[in-house]
Amino acid sequence: MQLASGMLLVATPALQDPNFVDTVVLLLDVSDEGALGVVLNRPSQVLVADVLEPWRDAVAEPEVLFRGGPVGTDGALALASLRDPQDPPVGWRPVAGLLGMVDLDTPTELVDGALTAMRVFAGYAGWGAGQLDGEVEEGSWYVVSGEVGDAFRGDTSGLRRDVMRRQPGMLAWHVNRPVDPDLN
């Protein structure tokens, strides 16, 4: 499957990098220069209200920062779902369909009512030119279609399993694949 914004990367059992074991990454930007995404299933214990108080009422449950990846962990990215595609708020950058990013420097009153859900990520996952293609080719990631709800699930503990189970054909079988199938 082609790498593109809005696609999901699901870590295969072969991926042993501790930053990405058992993760689901939503791709936010893919270009010739590289790719950027956020890990959807790594909630932290830090409340959004404790670090970005103005956004406390805008975020979906659980109202915590998510660990978006190992790059830029001192910064934050906001992912949101748009209520009306004909009326995007100030500070909105589309990603795919109704999904987009919100500039956290935007006054909250300018986006109030324009979003159906929002999540804040500390850090992100980033790949240089050709790096992610190489990781996919070596079998570190399954590349699958995403759904808006994937990004805003309340309980993310079963996200990887659920994403894999809904895949067509033999890909769904990989949900239970061990690291080395020959040892099975």
For each residue, the residues with C-beta under 8 A, 3 or more apart:
1: 7 143 144 145
2: 7 143
3: 7 27 30 35 132 133 136 143
4: 7 27 30 96
5: 27 28 29 30 95 96
6: 26 27 95 96 97 99 145 146
7: 1 2 3 4 26 27 30 96 143 144 145 146
8: 24 25 26 27 40 143 144 145 146 150 163
9: 23 24 25 27 37 132 136 141 142 143
10: 23 24 25 141 142 144 160 163 164
11: 15 20 21 22 23 24 25 140 141 160
12: 15 139 140 141 142 174 177
13: 177 178 179
14: 138 139 140 179
15: 11 12 20 21 135 140 141
16: 21 179
17: 20 21
18: 21
19: 23 69 70 125
20: 11 15 17 23 25 39 125 140
21: 11 15 16 17 18
22: 11 41 160
23: 9 10 11 19 20 39 40 41 42 160
24: 8 9 10 11 39 40 41 150 159 160 163
25: 8 9 10 11 20 37 38 39 40 69 125 141
26: 6 7 8 37 38 40 79 99 146 150 151
27: 3 4 5 6 7 8 9 30 35 36 37
28: 5 36 37 38 77 79 95 101 124
29: 5 35 36 37 95
30: 3 4 5 7 27 35 36 132
31: 34 35
32: 129
33: 128 129
34: 31 126 127 128 129 131 132
35: 3 27 29 30 31 126 127 131 132
36: 27 28 29 30 124 125 126 127
37: 9 25 26 27 28 29 69 124 125 126
38: 25 26 28 66 68 69 77 79 121 124 125
39: 20 23 24 25 42 66 67 68 69 121 125
40: 8 23 24 25 26 66 150 151 153 156 159
41: 22 23 24 156 157 159 160
42: 23 39 66 67 68 156
43: 62 64 65 66 67 156
44: 64 65 66 67 122
45: 64
46: 50 51 64 65 122
47: 50 51 56 63 64 65
48: 51 52 55 56 59 63 64 65 120
49: 52 53 56 63
50: 46 47 53
51: 46 47 48 65 76
52: 48 49 55 56 76 104 120
53: 49 50 56
54: 107 108
55: 48 52 58 59 78 104 108 118 120
56: 47 48 49 52 53 59 63
57: 108
58: 55 80 108 111 112 115 118
59: 48 55 56 63 118 119 120
60: 63 117 118 119 152 154
61: 154
62: 43 154
63: 47 48 49 56 59 60
64: 43 44 45 46 47 48
65: 43 44 46 47 48 51 76 120 121 122
66: 38 39 40 42 43 44 119 120 121 122
67: 39 42 43 44 73 121 122 123
68: 38 39 42 77 121 122 123 124 125
69: 19 25 37 38 39 73 121 123 124 125 126
70: 19 73 123 125
71: 123 124 125 126
72: 75 123 124 126
73: 67 69 70 122 123
74: 122 123
75: 72 122 123
76: 51 52 65 104 120 121 122
77: 28 38 68 101 104 120 121 124
78: 55 101 102 103 104 118 119 120 121
79: 26 28 38 95 99 100 101 102 118 119 120 121 151
80: 58 92 99 100 101 102 111 115 116 117 118 119
81: 98 99 100 115 116 117 118 148 151 152
82: 85 88 92 98 99 100 114 115 116
83: 87 113 114 115 116
84: 87 114
85: 82 88 98
86:
87: 83 84 114
88: 82 85 92 94 100 114
89: 92 102 106 110 111 114 115
90: 106 110 111
91: 102 103 105 106 110 111
92: 80 82 88 89 100 101 102 103 111 114
93: 100 101 102 103
94: 88 99 100
95: 5 6 28 29 79 99 100 101
96: 4 5 6 7 99 146
97: 6 148
98: 81 82 85 116 148
99: 6 26 79 80 81 82 94 95 96 148 151
100: 79 80 81 82 88 92 93 94 95
101: 28 77 78 79 80 92 93 95
102: 78 79 80 89 91 92 93 106 111 115 118
103: 78 91 92 93 106
104: 52 55 76 77 78 120
105: 91
106: 89 90 91 102 103 110 111
107: 54 110
108: 54 55 57 58 111 112
109: 112
110: 89 90 91 106 107
111: 58 80 89 90 91 92 102 106 108 114 115
112: 58 108 109
113: 83
114: 82 83 84 87 88 89 92 111
115: 58 80 81 82 83 89 102 111 118
116: 80 81 82 83 98
117: 60 80 81 151 152
118: 55 58 59 60 78 79 80 81 102 115 152
119: 59 60 66 78 79 80 151 152
120: 48 52 55 59 65 66 76 77 78 79 104
121: 38 39 65 66 67 68 69 76 77 78 79 124
122: 44 46 65 66 67 68 73 74 75 76
123: 67 68 69 70 71 72 73 74 75
124: 28 36 37 38 68 69 71 72 77 121
125: 19 20 25 36 37 38 39 68 69 70 71
126: 34 35 36 37 69 71 72
127: 34 35 36 131 132 135
128: 33 34 131
129: 32 33 34
130: 133 134
131: 34 35 127 128 134 135
132: 3 9 30 34 35 127 135 136 141
133: 3 130 136 137
134: 130 131 137 138
135: 15 127 131 132 138 140 141
136: 3 9 132 133 139 140 141 143
137: 133 134
138: 14 134 135
139: 12 14 136
140: 11 12 14 15 20 135 136
141: 9 10 11 12 15 25 132 135 136
142: 9 10 12 164 167 171 174
143: 1 2 3 7 8 9 136
144: 1 7 8 10 163 164 167 171
145: 1 6 7 8
146: 6 7 8 26 96 150 151 163
147: 150
148: 81 97 98 99 151 152
149: 152 153
150: 8 24 26 40 146 147 153 159 163
151: 26 40 79 81 99 117 119 146 148
152: 60 81 117 118 119 148 149
153: 40 149 150 156 159
154: 60 61 62
155: 158
156: 40 41 42 43 153 159
157: 41
158: 155 161 162
159: 24 40 41 150 153 156 162 163
160: 10 11 22 23 24 41 163 164
161: 158 164 165 175
162: 158 159 165 166
163: 8 10 24 144 146 150 159 160 166 167
164: 10 142 144 160 161 167 171 172 174 175
165: 161 162 172 175
166: 162 163 172
167: 142 144 163 164 171 172 174
168: 171 172
169: 172
170: 173 174
171: 142 144 164 167 168 174
172: 164 165 166 167 168 169 175
173: 170 176 177
174: 12 142 164 167 170 171 177
175: 161 164 165 172
176: 173
177: 12 13 173 174 181
178: 13 181 183 184
179: 13 14 16
180: 183 184
181: 177 178 184
182:
183: 178 180
184: 178 180 181
